[in-house]
Amino acid sequence: MTASSIRLALTLAASLAIVPAAFAAPLTKTGKTDKGSVLTDAKGMTLYTFDKDTNGKSACNGPCATNWPVLKAEASDAPGEGYTIITRDDGSRQWAYKGKPLYTFAKDQKPGDITGDGFLNGAWHLAMP
């Protein structure tokens, strides 16, 4: 093998190593709040569930989804470990945990904020691990 072909092989191997693999679950974490442990997004923001969602379908669309941004699933993501992926009315994909679609709340400002808990006459809840 020549030095040139070895460099090419190493470059190819390195580029394949950085291709992202499909995730088996969303990039969630467990965070601490005044009400105990909750699921959070990758940035540490609290995740919520909505009582009006049924059978793995989101009822939060339009202005609701502006106030309650969804935990988006990418096309390469794959469900696993209690997590599923639902298809929203607009065709986008959203993570769900134990069948409940997951959202953040636009008014939460920093990790640990739980201002959305109990919102809309108790219809919004902290997503618990």
C-alpha positions in Angstrom: 0.0 0.0 0.0 1.3 3.5 -0.8 1.3 6.4 1.6 -1.3 8.0 -0.5 -3.7 5.1 -0.3 -3.1 4.7 3.5 -4.0 8.4 4.0 -7.1 7.9 1.9 -8.1 4.9 3.9 -7.5 6.7 7.2 -9.5 9.8 6.0 -12.4 7.6 5.0 -12.4 5.7 8.3 -12.3 9.0 10.2 -15.2 10.5 8.3 -17.3 7.4 8.8 -16.6 7.5 12.5 -18.2 10.9 12.8 -21.4 10.1 11.0 -24.1 10.4 13.6 -25.8 7.1 14.5 -29.5 6.8 15.1 -30.4 7.6 18.7 -32.2 4.9 20.6 -33.9 7.5 22.7 -34.1 11.3 22.8 -31.4 13.4 24.4 -33.3 13.7 27.7 -31.9 14.0 31.2 -33.3 13.8 34.7 -33.3 17.2 36.4 -34.1 18.3 40.0 -36.9 20.7 40.8 -38.8 21.9 43.8 -41.3 19.1 43.1 -38.7 16.3 42.7 -37.0 14.7 39.7 -38.4 15.5 36.2 -37.4 14.7 32.6 -35.6 17.6 30.9 -34.4 18.2 27.3 -30.7 18.2 26.5 -30.4 21.9 27.7 -31.9 20.9 31.1 -35.3 22.6 30.5 -38.2 20.9 32.1 -40.4 18.6 30.0 -44.2 18.5 30.3 -47.2 16.3 29.3 -50.7 17.5 28.3 -53.9 15.8 29.5 -55.7 16.5 26.2 -53.2 14.3 24.2 -54.7 10.9 23.6 -53.4 7.6 22.2 -50.0 9.0 21.4 -51.5 11.9 19.4 -50.7 15.5 20.2 -53.6 17.9 20.7 -51.3 20.9 21.0 -51.0 22.5 17.6 -50.8 26.1 16.2 -50.6 28.7 19.0 -50.5 26.0 21.6 -47.3 24.6 20.1 -45.8 28.1 20.1 -46.3 28.3 23.9 -45.4 24.6 24.4 -42.6 23.8 22.0 -42.4 20.1 21.2 -39.4 17.8 21.9 -38.6 17.3 18.2 -37.5 13.9 16.9 -35.2 13.9 13.9 -35.7 11.6 10.9 -32.7 9.5 12.0 -34.0 9.0 15.5 -35.4 5.6 16.6 -37.6 4.8 19.6 -36.4 2.8 22.6 -36.4 2.5 26.4 -40.0 3.8 27.0 -39.7 6.5 24.3 -41.7 6.5 21.1 -42.0 8.9 18.2 -45.3 10.3 17.1 -46.2 12.1 13.9 -47.8 15.5 14.5 -50.6 17.0 12.4 -48.1 19.1 10.5 -46.1 15.9 9.6 -43.2 16.7 12.0 -42.0 14.1 14.5 -42.2 14.4 18.3 -40.8 12.4 21.2 -43.2 10.8 23.6 -42.5 9.0 26.9 -44.7 6.1 28.0 -47.1 7.2 25.2 -47.3 10.9 26.3 -45.9 13.5 23.9 -43.2 15.7 25.4 -43.1 19.5 25.4 -41.1 22.4 27.0 -42.8 25.6 28.2 -41.9 28.9 26.5 -42.2 30.8 29.9 -39.6 28.6 31.6 -36.4 30.7 31.6 -33.8 28.4 33.1 -33.2 24.8 34.0 -35.2 23.8 37.0 -38.1 26.2 36.2 -41.5 24.5 36.4 -43.8 27.4 35.7 -46.0 25.3 33.3 -46.9 22.7 35.9 -50.7 22.8 36.5 -51.2 25.3 33.7 -54.6 25.4 32.0 -56.7 24.2 35.0 -54.2 21.4 35.7 -54.0 20.0 32.2 -50.2 20.4 32.0 -47.9 18.2 34.1 -44.3 17.7 34.8 -42.9 14.7 32.9 -41.6 12.3 35.6 -39.0 9.7 34.9 
